[in-house]
C-alpha cells in the first residue's frame, strides 16, 4: 500500500514547539519535582513523629499524600527527561 506524501508529512512533521521551550518546561518540572518530594516527605514525617494526628480523616489525607509522592516520583522524571531531550 502506497502512502501519499501528505500523510507521510503529517506523521513525521517536526514539532511545532521549540526545543528551547521544552527545556524550560523541563527545568520548571524539575523544581516542581523537588518541591513535591520535599513537602510531601515533611508532611509524612510529621504524621510519623506526632502519632496523635492519626485520625480516620487524617489517614485519608495521608494516603492521598503518599499517592501524590509516588505519582511525582514515577511521572515527573519521565516527563522531565522527554522534554529535556526535546522528544
C-alpha positions as CSV (number, residue, x, y, z in Angstrom):
1,X,0.0,0.0,0.0
2,X,1.4,3.3,-1.0
3,X,1.4,6.2,1.4
4,X,0.8,9.6,0.0
5,X,3.3,12.3,0.7
6,X,0.8,14.4,2.6
7,X,0.1,11.6,5.1
8,X,3.8,11.0,5.5
9,X,4.5,14.7,6.0
10,X,1.7,14.9,8.7
11,X,3.1,11.9,10.6
12,X,6.8,12.9,10.5
13,X,6.5,16.6,10.7
14,X,8.9,18.4,13.1
15,X,7.5,19.5,16.4
16,X,5.8,22.9,16.4
17,X,7.2,23.6,19.9
18,X,10.7,25.0,20.0
19,X,13.3,22.8,21.8
20,X,14.3,25.7,24.0
21,X,10.7,26.0,25.3
22,X,10.7,22.3,26.1
23,X,13.9,22.6,28.1
24,X,12.5,25.5,30.1
25,X,9.4,23.3,30.9
26,X,11.7,20.5,32.0
27,X,13.5,22.9,34.4
28,X,10.2,24.1,35.9
29,X,9.1,20.5,36.2
30,X,12.4,19.6,38.0
31,X,11.7,22.4,40.5
32,X,8.1,21.1,41.0
33,X,9.5,17.5,41.5
34,X,12.0,18.7,44.1
35,X,9.3,20.7,46.0
36,X,6.8,17.8,45.8
37,X,9.3,15.4,47.3
38,X,10.3,17.9,50.0
39,X,6.8,18.9,51.1
40,X,5.2,15.5,50.9
41,X,8.0,14.0,52.8
42,X,7.8,16.6,55.5
43,X,4.1,16.0,56.0
44,X,4.6,12.2,56.1
45,X,7.4,12.7,58.7
46,X,5.0,15.0,60.8
47,X,2.4,12.2,60.8
48,X,5.1,9.7,61.9
49,X,6.5,11.9,64.6
50,X,3.2,13.0,66.1
51,X,1.1,9.9,66.5
52,X,-1.9,11.8,67.9
53,X,-2.5,13.3,64.5
54,X,-3.6,10.0,63.1
55,X,-7.4,10.1,63.0
56,X,-9.7,8.4,60.4
57,X,-9.9,11.6,58.4
58,X,-6.2,12.2,58.5
59,X,-5.5,8.7,57.4
60,X,-7.4,9.5,54.2
61,X,-5.3,12.7,53.7
62,X,-2.1,10.7,54.5
63,X,-3.0,8.2,51.8
64,X,-3.5,10.9,49.3
65,X,-0.2,12.5,50.2
66,X,1.6,9.1,49.8
67,X,-0.1,8.6,46.4
68,X,0.9,12.1,45.3
69,X,4.5,11.4,46.3
70,X,4.5,8.1,44.4
71,X,2.9,9.8,41.4
72,X,5.5,12.5,41.4
73,X,8.4,10.1,41.7
74,X,7.1,8.0,38.8
75,X,5.6,10.5,36.3
76,X,7.6,13.7,36.6
77,X,11.1,12.2,35.9
78,X,9.7,10.7,32.7
79,X,8.2,13.9,31.5
80,X,11.4,15.9,32.5
81,X,13.6,13.6,30.5
82,X,11.4,13.6,27.5
83,X,11.1,17.4,27.5
84,X,14.8,18.0,28.1
85,X,15.8,15.7,25.3
86,X,13.3,17.5,23.0
87,X,11.4,14.3,22.4
